[in-house]
Amino acid sequence: MTDYDKVDALLIGLALGDAHGMPFEMLNREDVKKHKQNSSYDLNHNFFVEIPEFHFLKRDLKKAEITDDTILANHLAEYLLENKAELNKDDYFSSLGDFVNEQKLISKGVIGPSTGRAISKIMMNEKFTVSERAGFSNGLAVKSTVLAYFLPLEEKNSNLEIIEELSYYSHFTDTAISAAGGVYAALAEALTGNDLKSIFASALEYMAEGENYGLNTFQPSTYKRTKFLLSYIDDLPEEQTLDFIAEVMGTGINSYESIPAAFAIFKLYPDDAARAFEAAIDFGGDTDSTAALVGALVGAYNGIDIFKKEWIEELKEVNSLSLKKVGRALFDLKENK
């Protein structure tokens, strides 16, 4: 009988981080601190908070509600289940476009720029220019989390080709594919029960190779920035590390910022979900995506008990998702091969 402890924790951790970071998305560090104080934010008793009234992004989202990070990862998982883990880029993006329109996700203000642009073009049956496909944000990396359930790590080239196919209309760049490969590999290692050294080694190996896929762009190397940061923080005190990530490396929507940041938080707090989530929002910037990735990593590494039951219950009350069912079904595809 399969032990689904870590399997359940991956997607639930992603959703917890997403909803936890959502109200703080794109705020600076001072405004994050201000809203934490105003909202009586508390990891034990008030883990989820409302979007602040002073926020410049106007989105129709309530306390503890997930964003596109979880929604699109879940959609990809369900698409893969329906198609027996086979991915066709045209069929997938057509399915995604229909789903986004049905759920009115663009009007809710929760779809990222690269994905939103791709969906709009596809639904209007317009041709893409190369530049319109060249997204380098973290959306590809976040939804690639679900690939860790069933793709075997040893098939690196095949796996990166699948990620490249997934990226084709929205994130077809070396930067985004490298980031997605690293996230996939780290989670796949974590699900097998391997240690941090193995997790980071596989992530960096996939990231290095991932730079050979998609369009060769002018963007900074996600691989090199991640490798540098993971090594550099070994000799820094905790507070100085957090300042360096926020003020020097950056925590924005770009893959080369948020993915190194998420890996660094995971390295700092691999078995402390509360501290990891709080660090992700304290940075400011793309807090929901960074916290979502951190949640998936911490969850897959430790198992479901790393998260407080109260967090999970409130998440379930607000969002209608079957994350356990979807994650287990995808994982079973690998087990039944």
TINU-677694 format. One record per residue (C-alpha): chain; residue number from 0; x, y, z. Coordinates in nm, 3 decimals, m for minus. Last residue first. Example, Ala and Ser with C-alpha at 12.3 -4.5 7.8 and 13.67 -1.06 7.14 Angstrom:
BEGIN
<atom unit="A" pos="1" c1="1.367" c2="m0.106" c3="0.714"/>
<atom unit="A" pos="0" c1="1.230" c2="m0.450" c3="0.780"/>
***
This chain:
BEGIN
<atom unit="A" pos="336" c1="0.372" c2="0.195" c3="m1.510"/>
<atom unit="A" pos="335" c1="0.132" c2="0.165" c3="m1.217"/>
<atom unit="A" pos="334" c1="0.344" c2="0.355" c3="m0.964"/>
<atom unit="A" pos="333" c1="0.403" c2="0.641" c3="m1.203"/>
<atom unit="A" pos="332" c1="0.035" c2="0.684" c3="m1.285"/>
<atom unit="A" pos="331" c1="m0.033" c2="0.638" c3="m0.913"/>
<atom unit="A" pos="330" c1="0.140" c2="0.968" c3="m0.844"/>
<atom unit="A" pos="329" c1="m0.102" c2="1.145" c3="m1.074"/>
<atom unit="A" pos="328" c1="m0.401" c2="0.989" c3="m0.897"/>
<atom unit="A" pos="327" c1="m0.257" c2="1.073" c3="m0.556"/>
<atom unit="A" pos="326" c1="m0.205" c2="1.436" c3="m0.647"/>
<atom unit="A" pos="325" c1="m0.555" c2="1.474" c3="m0.792"/>
<atom unit="A" pos="324" c1="m0.731" c2="1.311" c3="m0.497"/>
<atom unit="A" pos="323" c1="m0.529" c2="1.500" c3="m0.239"/>
<atom unit="A" pos="322" c1="m0.583" c2="1.832" c3="m0.413"/>
<atom unit="A" pos="321" c1="m0.958" c2="1.799" c3="m0.449"/>
<atom unit="A" pos="320" c1="m1.035" c2="2.169" c3="m0.478"/>
<atom unit="A" pos="319" c1="m1.324" c2="2.392" c3="m0.376"/>
<atom unit="A" pos="318" c1="m1.149" c2="2.675" c3="m0.191"/>
<atom unit="A" pos="317" c1="m1.264" c2="2.869" c3="0.116"/>
<atom unit="A" pos="316" c1="m1.338" c2="2.593" c3="0.368"/>
<atom unit="A" pos="315" c1="m1.052" c2="2.378" c3="0.240"/>
<atom unit="A" pos="314" c1="m0.791" c2="2.649" c3="0.307"/>
<atom unit="A" pos="313" c1="m0.936" c2="2.703" c3="0.654"/>
<atom unit="A" pos="312" c1="m0.901" c2="2.332" c3="0.731"/>
<atom unit="A" pos="311" c1="m0.546" c2="2.316" c3="0.594"/>
<atom unit="A" pos="310" c1="m0.424" c2="2.605" c3="0.806"/>
<atom unit="A" pos="309" c1="m0.593" c2="2.466" c3="1.118"/>
<atom unit="A" pos="308" c1="m0.425" c2="2.130" c3="1.065"/>
<atom unit="A" pos="307" c1="m0.084" c2="2.295" c3="1.095"/>
<atom unit="A" pos="306" c1="0.155" c2="2.194" c3="0.818"/>
<atom unit="A" pos="305" c1="0.464" c2="1.975" c3="0.873"/>
<atom unit="A" pos="304" c1="0.224" c2="1.685" c3="0.934"/>
<atom unit="A" pos="303" c1="0.165" c2="1.656" c3="0.558"/>
<atom unit="A" pos="302" c1="0.506" c2="1.519" c3="0.467"/>
<atom unit="A" pos="301" c1="0.858" c2="1.646" c3="0.525"/>
<atom unit="A" pos="300" c1="1.033" c2="1.694" c3="0.189"/>
<atom unit="A" pos="299" c1="0.723" c2="1.709" c3="m0.030"/>
<atom unit="A" pos="298" c1="0.566" c2="1.961" c3="0.207"/>
<atom unit="A" pos="297" c1="0.873" c2="2.183" c3="0.245"/>
<atom unit="A" pos="296" c1="0.918" c2="2.192" c3="m0.132"/>
<atom unit="A" pos="295" c1="0.551" c2="2.250" c3="m0.216"/>
<atom unit="A" pos="294" c1="0.520" c2="2.519" c3="0.051"/>
<atom unit="A" pos="293" c1="0.834" c2="2.696" c3="m0.069"/>
<atom unit="A" pos="292" c1="0.701" c2="2.696" c3="m0.424"/>
<atom unit="A" pos="291" c1="0.369" c2="2.842" c3="m0.308"/>
<atom unit="A" pos="290" c1="0.546" c2="3.097" c3="m0.085"/>
<atom unit="A" pos="289" c1="0.746" c2="3.225" c3="m0.382"/>
<atom unit="A" pos="288" c1="0.439" c2="3.230" c3="m0.605"/>
<atom unit="A" pos="287" c1="0.223" c2="3.413" c3="m0.349"/>
<atom unit="A" pos="286" c1="0.495" c2="3.656" c3="m0.243"/>
<atom unit="A" pos="285" c1="0.588" c2="3.788" c3="m0.584"/>
<atom unit="A" pos="284" c1="0.749" c2="4.099" c3="m0.439"/>
<atom unit="A" pos="283" c1="0.768" c2="4.135" c3="m0.063"/>
<atom unit="A" pos="282" c1="1.052" c2="3.961" c3="0.116"/>
<atom unit="A" pos="281" c1="0.848" c2="3.923" c3="0.436"/>
<atom unit="A" pos="280" c1="0.604" c2="3.704" c3="0.244"/>
<atom unit="A" pos="279" c1="0.851" c2="3.425" c3="0.174"/>
<atom unit="A" pos="278" c1="1.011" c2="3.454" c3="0.517"/>
<atom unit="A" pos="277" c1="0.671" c2="3.400" c3="0.680"/>
<atom unit="A" pos="276" c1="0.610" c2="3.085" c3="0.478"/>
<atom unit="A" pos="275" c1="0.951" c2="2.942" c3="0.568"/>
<atom unit="A" pos="274" c1="0.909" c2="3.024" c3="0.937"/>
<atom unit="A" pos="273" c1="0.574" c2="2.846" c3="0.951"/>
<atom unit="A" pos="272" c1="0.688" c2="2.548" c3="0.745"/>
<atom unit="A" pos="271" c1="0.991" c2="2.469" c3="0.960"/>
<atom unit="A" pos="270" c1="1.160" c2="2.152" c3="0.833"/>
<atom unit="A" pos="269" c1="1.364" c2="2.283" c3="0.539"/>
<atom unit="A" pos="268" c1="1.402" c2="2.632" c3="0.689"/>
<atom unit="A" pos="267" c1="1.721" c2="2.789" c3="0.548"/>
<atom unit="A" pos="266" c1="1.754" c2="2.558" c3="0.247"/>
<atom unit="A" pos="265" c1="1.386" c2="2.598" c3="0.166"/>
<atom unit="A" pos="264" c1="1.421" c2="2.975" c3="0.190"/>
<atom unit="A" pos="263" c1="1.716" c2="2.959" c3="m0.051"/>
<atom unit="A" pos="262" c1="1.524" c2="2.742" c3="m0.298"/>
<atom unit="A" pos="261" c1="1.235" c2="2.988" c3="m0.297"/>
<atom unit="A" pos="260" c1="1.465" c2="3.287" c3="m0.349"/>
<atom unit="A" pos="259" c1="1.651" c2="3.117" c3="m0.636"/>
<atom unit="A" pos="258" c1="1.310" c2="3.049" c3="m0.800"/>
<atom unit="A" pos="257" c1="1.170" c2="3.398" c3="m0.738"/>
<atom unit="A" pos="256" c1="1.449" c2="3.599" c3="m0.900"/>
<atom unit="A" pos="255" c1="1.564" c2="3.420" c3="m1.217"/>
<atom unit="A" pos="254" c1="1.209" c2="3.308" c3="m1.283"/>
<atom unit="A" pos="253" c1="1.086" c2="3.667" c3="m1.301"/>
<atom unit="A" pos="252" c1="0.789" c2="3.754" c3="m1.080"/>
<atom unit="A" pos="251" c1="0.993" c2="3.949" c3="m0.829"/>
<atom unit="A" pos="250" c1="1.199" c2="3.840" c3="m0.530"/>
<atom unit="A" pos="249" c1="1.531" c2="4.015" c3="m0.587"/>
<atom unit="A" pos="248" c1="1.892" c2="3.903" c3="m0.558"/>
<atom unit="A" pos="247" c1="2.026" c2="4.219" c3="m0.393"/>
<atom unit="A" pos="246" c1="1.764" c2="4.365" c3="m0.158"/>
<atom unit="A" pos="245" c1="1.534" c2="4.070" c3="m0.088"/>
<atom unit="A" pos="244" c1="1.789" c2="3.788" c3="m0.102"/>
<atom unit="A" pos="243" c1="2.058" c2="3.989" c3="0.075"/>
<atom unit="A" pos="242" c1="1.819" c2="4.099" c3="0.350"/>
<atom unit="A" pos="241" c1="1.713" c2="3.739" c3="0.414"/>
<atom unit="A" pos="240" c1="2.075" c2="3.624" c3="0.431"/>
<atom unit="A" pos="239" c1="2.169" c2="3.908" c3="0.665"/>
<atom unit="A" pos="238" c1="1.893" c2="3.801" c3="0.900"/>
<atom unit="A" pos="237" c1="2.006" c2="3.437" c3="0.896"/>
<atom unit="A" pos="236" c1="2.380" c2="3.498" c3="0.942"/>
<atom unit="A" pos="235" c1="2.579" c2="3.450" c3="0.621"/>
<atom unit="A" pos="234" c1="2.844" c2="3.187" c3="0.543"/>
<atom unit="A" pos="233" c1="2.624" c2="2.922" c3="0.383"/>
<atom unit="A" pos="232" c1="2.425" c2="3.198" c3="0.212"/>
<atom unit="A" pos="231" c1="2.675" c2="3.220" c3="m0.074"/>
<atom unit="A" pos="230" c1="2.647" c2="2.856" c3="m0.181"/>
<atom unit="A" pos="229" c1="2.271" c2="2.848" c3="m0.229"/>
<atom unit="A" pos="228" c1="2.285" c2="3.196" c3="m0.381"/>
<atom unit="A" pos="227" c1="2.551" c2="3.113" c3="m0.639"/>
<atom unit="A" pos="226" c1="2.383" c2="2.793" c3="m0.758"/>
<atom unit="A" pos="225" c1="2.049" c2="2.972" c3="m0.783"/>
<atom unit="A" pos="224" c1="2.194" c2="3.265" c3="m0.977"/>
<atom unit="A" pos="223" c1="2.385" c2="3.029" c3="m1.206"/>
<atom unit="A" pos="222" c1="2.079" c2="2.817" c3="m1.284"/>
<atom unit="A" pos="221" c1="1.839" c2="3.107" c3="m1.329"/>
<atom unit="A" pos="220" c1="2.087" c2="3.251" c3="m1.578"/>
<atom unit="A" pos="219" c1="2.027" c2="3.621" c3="m1.638"/>
<atom unit="A" pos="218" c1="1.798" c2="3.701" c3="m1.932"/>
<atom unit="A" pos="217" c1="1.942" c2="3.775" c3="m2.278"/>
<atom unit="A" pos="216" c1="1.752" c2="3.486" c3="m2.435"/>
<atom unit="A" pos="215" c1="1.818" c2="3.150" c3="m2.603"/>
<atom unit="A" pos="214" c1="1.468" c2="3.039" c3="m2.695"/>
<atom unit="A" pos="213" c1="1.357" c2="2.703" c3="m2.564"/>
<atom unit="A" pos="212" c1="1.591" c2="2.436" c3="m2.430"/>
<atom unit="A" pos="211" c1="1.966" c2="2.441" c3="m2.364"/>
<atom unit="A" pos="210" c1="1.918" c2="2.629" c3="m2.036"/>
<atom unit="A" pos="209" c1="1.734" c2="2.324" c3="m1.906"/>
<atom unit="A" pos="208" c1="2.063" c2="2.133" c3="m1.881"/>
<atom unit="A" pos="207" c1="2.192" c2="2.366" c3="m1.610"/>
<atom unit="A" pos="206" c1="1.856" c2="2.376" c3="m1.436"/>
<atom unit="A" pos="205" c1="1.826" c2="1.997" c3="m1.439"/>
<atom unit="A" pos="204" c1="2.167" c2="1.955" c3="m1.276"/>
<atom unit="A" pos="203" c1="2.092" c2="2.234" c3="m1.029"/>
<atom unit="A" pos="202" c1="1.769" c2="2.070" c3="m0.915"/>
<atom unit="A" pos="201" c1="1.931" c2="1.728" c3="m0.898"/>
<atom unit="A" pos="200" c1="2.211" c2="1.857" c3="m0.674"/>
<atom unit="A" pos="199" c1="1.968" c2="2.058" c3="m0.459"/>
<atom unit="A" pos="198" c1="1.754" c2="1.754" c3="m0.380"/>
<atom unit="A" pos="197" c1="2.049" c2="1.521" c3="m0.337"/>
<atom unit="A" pos="196" c1="2.211" c2="1.750" c3="m0.078"/>
<atom unit="A" pos="195" c1="1.877" c2="1.807" c3="0.092"/>
<atom unit="A" pos="194" c1="1.823" c2="1.436" c3="0.155"/>
<atom unit="A" pos="193" c1="1.618" c2="1.188" c3="m0.048"/>
<atom unit="A" pos="192" c1="1.273" c2="1.069" c3="0.052"/>
<atom unit="A" pos="191" c1="1.148" c2="0.978" c3="m0.295"/>
<atom unit="A" pos="190" c1="0.906" c2="1.270" c3="m0.287"/>
<atom unit="A" pos="189" c1="1.193" c2="1.509" c3="m0.217"/>
<atom unit="A" pos="188" c1="1.384" c2="1.396" c3="m0.526"/>
<atom unit="A" pos="187" c1="1.080" c2="1.454" c3="m0.748"/>
<atom unit="A" pos="186" c1="1.028" c2="1.791" c3="m0.581"/>
<atom unit="A" pos="185" c1="1.382" c2="1.907" c3="m0.649"/>
<atom unit="A" pos="184" c1="1.369" c2="1.778" c3="m1.007"/>
<atom unit="A" pos="183" c1="1.043" c2="1.957" c3="m1.093"/>
<atom unit="A" pos="182" c1="1.162" c2="2.285" c3="m0.942"/>
<atom unit="A" pos="181" c1="1.491" c2="2.269" c3="m1.131"/>
<atom unit="A" pos="180" c1="1.325" c2="2.185" c3="m1.461"/>
<atom unit="A" pos="179" c1="1.080" c2="2.471" c3="m1.418"/>
<atom unit="A" pos="178" c1="1.362" c2="2.718" c3="m1.357"/>
<atom unit="A" pos="177" c1="1.558" c2="2.600" c3="m1.661"/>
<atom unit="A" pos="176" c1="1.244" c2="2.614" c3="m1.874"/>
<atom unit="A" pos="175" c1="1.172" c2="2.972" c3="m1.765"/>
<atom unit="A" pos="174" c1="1.519" c2="3.107" c3="m1.835"/>
<atom unit="A" pos="173" c1="1.581" c2="2.908" c3="m2.153"/>
<atom unit="A" pos="172" c1="1.266" c2="3.057" c3="m2.298"/>
<atom unit="A" pos="171" c1="0.934" c2="2.928" c3="m2.431"/>
<atom unit="A" pos="170" c1="0.723" c2="3.058" c3="m2.143"/>
<atom unit="A" pos="169" c1="0.376" c2="3.120" c3="m2.295"/>
<atom unit="A" pos="168" c1="0.301" c2="2.933" c3="m2.616"/>
<atom unit="A" pos="167" c1="0.559" c2="2.654" c3="m2.597"/>
<atom unit="A" pos="166" c1="0.609" c2="2.616" c3="m2.224"/>
<atom unit="A" pos="165" c1="0.434" c2="2.281" c3="m2.184"/>
<atom unit="A" pos="164" c1="0.624" c2="2.145" c3="m2.483"/>
<atom unit="A" pos="163" c1="0.951" c2="2.265" c3="m2.326"/>
<atom unit="A" pos="162" c1="0.851" c2="2.097" c3="m2.000"/>
<atom unit="A" pos="161" c1="0.791" c2="1.773" c3="m2.190"/>
<atom unit="A" pos="160" c1="1.127" c2="1.810" c3="m2.365"/>
<atom unit="A" pos="159" c1="1.287" c2="1.866" c3="m2.026"/>
<atom unit="A" pos="158" c1="1.139" c2="1.537" c3="m1.907"/>
<atom unit="A" pos="157" c1="1.265" c2="1.347" c3="m2.211"/>
<atom unit="A" pos="156" c1="1.614" c2="1.485" c3="m2.166"/>
<atom unit="A" pos="155" c1="1.620" c2="1.403" c3="m1.794"/>
<atom unit="A" pos="154" c1="1.481" c2="1.051" c3="m1.798"/>
<atom unit="A" pos="153" c1="1.653" c2="0.955" c3="m1.471"/>
<atom unit="A" pos="152" c1="1.411" c2="1.165" c3="m1.268"/>
<atom unit="A" pos="151" c1="1.105" c2="0.956" c3="m1.356"/>
<atom unit="A" pos="150" c1="0.799" c2="1.173" c3="m1.438"/>
<atom unit="A" pos="149" c1="0.499" c2="1.083" c3="m1.218"/>
<atom unit="A" pos="148" c1="0.439" c2="1.309" c3="m0.921"/>
<atom unit="A" pos="147" c1="0.716" c2="1.555" c3="m1.000"/>
<atom unit="A" pos="146" c1="0.519" c2="1.674" c3="m1.303"/>
<atom unit="A" pos="145" c1="0.277" c2="1.846" c3="m1.062"/>
<atom unit="A" pos="144" c1="0.538" c2="2.108" c3="m0.971"/>
<atom unit="A" pos="143" c1="0.554" c2="2.211" c3="m1.337"/>
<atom unit="A" pos="142" c1="0.266" c2="2.449" c3="m1.259"/>
<atom unit="A" pos="141" c1="0.490" c2="2.671" c3="m1.048"/>
<atom unit="A" pos="140" c1="0.791" c2="2.658" c3="m1.278"/>
<atom unit="A" pos="139" c1="0.588" c2="2.760" c3="m1.583"/>
<atom unit="A" pos="138" c1="0.434" c2="3.054" c3="m1.399"/>
<atom unit="A" pos="137" c1="0.771" c2="3.187" c3="m1.281"/>
<atom unit="A" pos="136" c1="0.812" c2="3.463" c3="m1.540"/>
<atom unit="A" pos="135" c1="1.033" c2="3.427" c3="m1.846"/>
<atom unit="A" pos="134" c1="0.779" c2="3.465" c3="m2.122"/>
<atom unit="A" pos="133" c1="0.902" c2="3.436" c3="m2.480"/>
<atom unit="A" pos="132" c1="0.586" c2="3.330" c3="m2.662"/>
<atom unit="A" pos="131" c1="0.490" c2="3.685" c3="m2.758"/>
<atom unit="A" pos="130" c1="0.849" c2="3.752" c3="m2.866"/>
<atom unit="A" pos="129" c1="0.832" c2="3.475" c3="m3.126"/>
<atom unit="A" pos="128" c1="0.521" c2="3.627" c3="m3.282"/>
<atom unit="A" pos="127" c1="0.204" c2="3.433" c3="m3.228"/>
<atom unit="A" pos="126" c1="m0.079" c2="3.390" c3="m3.477"/>
<atom unit="A" pos="125" c1="m0.430" c2="3.485" c3="m3.373"/>
<atom unit="A" pos="124" c1="m0.717" c2="3.243" c3="m3.316"/>
<atom unit="A" pos="123" c1="m0.888" c2="3.486" c3="m3.077"/>
<atom unit="A" pos="122" c1="m0.891" c2="3.218" c3="m2.805"/>
<atom unit="A" pos="121" c1="m0.526" c2="3.139" c3="m2.877"/>
<atom unit="A" pos="120" c1="m0.411" c2="3.500" c3="m2.857"/>
<atom unit="A" pos="119" c1="m0.597" c2="3.566" c3="m2.532"/>
<atom unit="A" pos="118" c1="m0.464" c2="3.244" c3="m2.379"/>
<atom unit="A" pos="117" c1="m0.105" c2="3.331" c3="m2.464"/>
<atom unit="A" pos="116" c1="m0.130" c2="3.684" c3="m2.322"/>
<atom unit="A" pos="115" c1="m0.285" c2="3.559" c3="m1.999"/>
<atom unit="A" pos="114" c1="m0.019" c2="3.291" c3="m1.959"/>
<atom unit="A" pos="113" c1="0.267" c2="3.538" c3="m1.998"/>
<atom unit="A" pos="112" c1="0.109" c2="3.813" c3="m1.787"/>
<atom unit="A" pos="111" c1="m0.007" c2="3.603" c3="m1.489"/>
<atom unit="A" pos="110" c1="m0.375" c2="3.521" c3="m1.433"/>
<atom unit="A" pos="109" c1="m0.537" c2="3.632" c3="m1.107"/>
<atom unit="A" pos="108" c1="m0.713" c2="3.955" c3="m1.201"/>
<atom unit="A" pos="107" c1="m1.068" c2="3.830" c3="m1.150"/>
<atom unit="A" pos="106" c1="m1.142" c2="3.936" c3="m1.509"/>
<atom unit="A" pos="105" c1="m0.867" c2="3.701" c3="m1.631"/>
<atom unit="A" pos="104" c1="m0.997" c2="3.414" c3="m1.419"/>
<atom unit="A" pos="103" c1="m1.350" c2="3.414" c3="m1.556"/>
<atom unit="A" pos="102" c1="m1.382" c2="3.045" c3="m1.456"/>
<atom unit="A" pos="101" c1="m1.527" c2="2.946" c3="m1.792"/>
<atom unit="A" pos="100" c1="m1.277" c2="3.167" c3="m1.976"/>
<atom unit="A" pos="99" c1="m0.978" c2="3.024" c3="m1.788"/>
<atom unit="A" pos="98" c1="m1.099" c2="2.668" c3="m1.849"/>
<atom unit="A" pos="97" c1="m1.157" c2="2.716" c3="m2.220"/>
<atom unit="A" pos="96" c1="m0.812" c2="2.871" c3="m2.259"/>
<atom unit="A" pos="95" c1="m0.648" c2="2.591" c3="m2.062"/>
<atom unit="A" pos="94" c1="m0.812" c2="2.324" c3="m2.276"/>
<atom unit="A" pos="93" c1="m0.693" c2="2.500" c3="m2.591"/>
<atom unit="A" pos="92" c1="m0.350" c2="2.535" c3="m2.431"/>
<atom unit="A" pos="91" c1="m0.337" c2="2.161" c3="m2.361"/>
<atom unit="A" pos="90" c1="m0.462" c2="2.053" c3="m2.704"/>
<atom unit="A" pos="89" c1="m0.208" c2="2.271" c3="m2.879"/>
<atom unit="A" pos="88" c1="0.081" c2="2.168" c3="m2.654"/>
<atom unit="A" pos="87" c1="0.007" c2="1.796" c3="m2.658"/>
<atom unit="A" pos="86" c1="0.089" c2="1.628" c3="m2.326"/>
<atom unit="A" pos="85" c1="0.037" c2="1.260" c3="m2.247"/>
<atom unit="A" pos="84" c1="0.000" c2="1.174" c3="m1.877"/>
<atom unit="A" pos="83" c1="m0.303" c2="0.949" c3="m1.937"/>
<atom unit="A" pos="82" c1="m0.493" c2="1.227" c3="m2.117"/>
<atom unit="A" pos="81" c1="m0.761" c2="1.287" c3="m1.854"/>
<atom unit="A" pos="80" c1="m0.500" c2="1.259" c3="m1.579"/>
<atom unit="A" pos="79" c1="m0.271" c2="1.503" c3="m1.757"/>
<atom unit="A" pos="78" c1="m0.552" c2="1.757" c3="m1.794"/>
<atom unit="A" pos="77" c1="m0.640" c2="1.719" c3="m1.425"/>
<atom unit="A" pos="76" c1="m0.281" c2="1.786" c3="m1.322"/>
<atom unit="A" pos="75" c1="m0.256" c2="2.082" c3="m1.559"/>
<atom unit="A" pos="74" c1="m0.574" c2="2.229" c3="m1.411"/>
<atom unit="A" pos="73" c1="m0.440" c2="2.182" c3="m1.058"/>
<atom unit="A" pos="72" c1="m0.118" c2="2.363" c3="m1.146"/>
<atom unit="A" pos="71" c1="m0.327" c2="2.634" c3="m1.311"/>
<atom unit="A" pos="70" c1="m0.548" c2="2.688" c3="m1.005"/>
<atom unit="A" pos="69" c1="m0.264" c2="2.664" c3="m0.755"/>
<atom unit="A" pos="68" c1="m0.051" c2="2.942" c3="m0.900"/>
<atom unit="A" pos="67" c1="m0.354" c2="3.113" c3="m1.054"/>
<atom unit="A" pos="66" c1="m0.456" c2="3.232" c3="m0.709"/>
<atom unit="A" pos="65" c1="m0.584" c2="3.064" c3="m0.392"/>
<atom unit="A" pos="64" c1="m0.833" c2="3.217" c3="m0.149"/>
<atom unit="A" pos="63" c1="m0.745" c2="3.227" c3="0.221"/>
<atom unit="A" pos="62" c1="m0.905" c2="3.572" c3="0.271"/>
<atom unit="A" pos="61" c1="m1.096" c2="3.691" c3="m0.033"/>
<atom unit="A" pos="60" c1="m1.001" c2="3.754" c3="m0.394"/>
<atom unit="A" pos="59" c1="m1.157" c2="3.987" c3="m0.651"/>
<atom unit="A" pos="58" c1="m0.838" c2="4.168" c3="m0.738"/>
<atom unit="A" pos="57" c1="m0.743" c2="4.536" c3="m0.739"/>
<atom unit="A" pos="56" c1="m0.365" c2="4.564" c3="m0.734"/>
<atom unit="A" pos="55" c1="m0.260" c2="4.897" c3="m0.575"/>
<atom unit="A" pos="54" c1="m0.308" c2="4.761" c3="m0.223"/>
<atom unit="A" pos="53" c1="m0.417" c2="5.029" c3="0.028"/>
<atom unit="A" pos="52" c1="m0.726" c2="4.831" c3="0.131"/>
<atom unit="A" pos="51" c1="m0.506" c2="4.540" c3="0.234"/>
<atom unit="A" pos="50" c1="m0.589" c2="4.196" c3="0.086"/>
<atom unit="A" pos="49" c1="m0.739" c2="3.986" c3="0.365"/>
<atom unit="A" pos="48" c1="m0.541" c2="3.761" c3="0.599"/>
<atom unit="A" pos="47" c1="m0.454" c2="3.391" c3="0.625"/>
<atom unit="A" pos="46" c1="m0.240" c2="3.255" c3="0.911"/>
<atom unit="A" pos="45" c1="m0.445" c2="3.426" c3="1.182"/>
<atom unit="A" pos="44" c1="m0.413" c2="3.206" c3="1.493"/>
<atom unit="A" pos="43" c1="m0.079" c2="3.028" c3="1.477"/>
<atom unit="A" pos="42" c1="0.113" c2="3.219" c3="1.211"/>
<atom unit="A" pos="41" c1="m0.028" c2="3.552" c3="1.329"/>
<atom unit="A" pos="40" c1="m0.128" c2="3.850" c3="1.117"/>
<atom unit="A" pos="39" c1="m0.325" c2="4.102" c3="1.323"/>
<atom unit="A" pos="38" c1="m0.434" c2="4.266" c3="0.996"/>
<atom unit="A" pos="37" c1="m0.283" c2="4.609" c3="1.065"/>
<atom unit="A" pos="36" c1="0.050" c2="4.469" c3="1.189"/>
<atom unit="A" pos="35" c1="0.096" c2="4.228" c3="0.900"/>
<atom unit="A" pos="34" c1="m0.019" c2="4.502" c3="0.665"/>
<atom unit="A" pos="33" c1="0.253" c2="4.743" c3="0.781"/>
<atom unit="A" pos="32" c1="0.526" c2="4.477" c3="0.760"/>
<atom unit="A" pos="31" c1="0.424" c2="4.392" c3="0.404"/>
<atom unit="A" pos="30" c1="0.412" c2="4.763" c3="0.324"/>
<atom unit="A" pos="29" c1="0.770" c2="4.804" c3="0.447"/>
<atom unit="A" pos="28" c1="0.892" c2="4.505" c3="0.247"/>
<atom unit="A" pos="27" c1="0.742" c2="4.622" c3="m0.080"/>
<atom unit="A" pos="26" c1="0.405" c2="4.491" c3="m0.195"/>
<atom unit="A" pos="25" c1="0.387" c2="4.288" c3="m0.515"/>
<atom unit="A" pos="24" c1="0.176" c2="4.008" c3="m0.362"/>
<atom unit="A" pos="23" c1="0.101" c2="4.063" c3="0.007"/>
<atom unit="A" pos="22" c1="m0.261" c2="3.944" c3="0.006"/>
<atom unit="A" pos="21" c1="m0.172" c2="3.627" c3="m0.194"/>
<atom unit="A" pos="20" c1="0.117" c2="3.499" c3="0.019"/>
<atom unit="A" pos="19" c1="m0.088" c2="3.278" c3="0.248"/>
<atom unit="A" pos="18" c1="m0.319" c2="3.164" c3="m0.032"/>
<atom unit="A" pos="17" c1="m0.025" c2="3.056" c3="m0.250"/>
<atom unit="A" pos="16" c1="0.173" c2="2.910" c3="0.038"/>
<atom unit="A" pos="15" c1="m0.120" c2="2.696" c3="0.148"/>
<atom unit="A" pos="14" c1="m0.193" c2="2.592" c3="m0.211"/>
<atom unit="A" pos="13" c1="0.163" c2="2.476" c3="m0.276"/>
<atom unit="A" pos="12" c1="0.175" c2="2.296" c3="0.057"/>
<atom unit="A" pos="11" c1="m0.148" c2="2.116" c3="m0.029"/>
<atom unit="A" pos="10" c1="0.001" c2="2.021" c3="m0.365"/>
<atom unit="A" pos="9" c1="0.318" c2="1.871" c3="m0.217"/>
<atom unit="A" pos="8" c1="0.176" c2="1.753" c3="0.116"/>
<atom unit="A" pos="7" c1="m0.057" c2="1.492" c3="m0.030"/>
<atom unit="A" pos="6" c1="0.229" c2="1.314" c3="m0.207"/>
<atom unit="A" pos="5" c1="0.448" c2="1.343" c3="0.102"/>
<atom unit="A" pos="4" c1="0.202" c2="1.146" c3="0.316"/>
<atom unit="A" pos="3" c1="0.070" c2="0.924" c3="0.036"/>
<atom unit="A" pos="2" c1="0.214" c2="0.599" c3="0.169"/>
<atom unit="A" pos="1" c1="0.135" c2="0.341" c3="m0.099"/>
<atom unit="A" pos="0" c1="0.000" c2="0.000" c3="0.000"/>
***
